[in-house]
């Protein structure tokens, strides 16, 4: 899990937990990824139901 976190974010969990700026950075990225996923899901939902 540590390596996966490091691969995605460029730093380890220990650095993350001790640095407020890194926490904010990770959470902003997570929020952006979530919003993007919601948009993709909505777009697919519209396509499935035949709406543009």
Secondary structure in CASP SS format (residue, H / E / C, confidence):
PFRMAT SS
TARGET T0000
AUTHOR 0000-0000-0000
METHOD secondary structure of the structure
MODEL  1
X C 1.00
X H 1.00
X H 1.00
X H 1.00
X H 1.00
X H 1.00
X H 1.00
X H 1.00
X H 1.00
X C 1.00
X C 1.00
X C 1.00
X H 1.00
X H 1.00
X H 1.00
X H 1.00
X H 1.00
X C 1.00
X C 1.00
X H 1.00
X H 1.00
X H 1.00
X H 1.00
X H 1.00
X H 1.00
X H 1.00
X H 1.00
X H 1.00
X H 1.00
X H 1.00
X H 1.00
X H 1.00
X H 1.00
X H 1.00
X H 1.00
X H 1.00
X H 1.00
X H 1.00
X H 1.00
X H 1.00
X H 1.00
X H 1.00
X H 1.00
X H 1.00
X H 1.00
X H 1.00
X H 1.00
X H 1.00
X C 1.00
X C 1.00
X C 1.00
X C 1.00
END
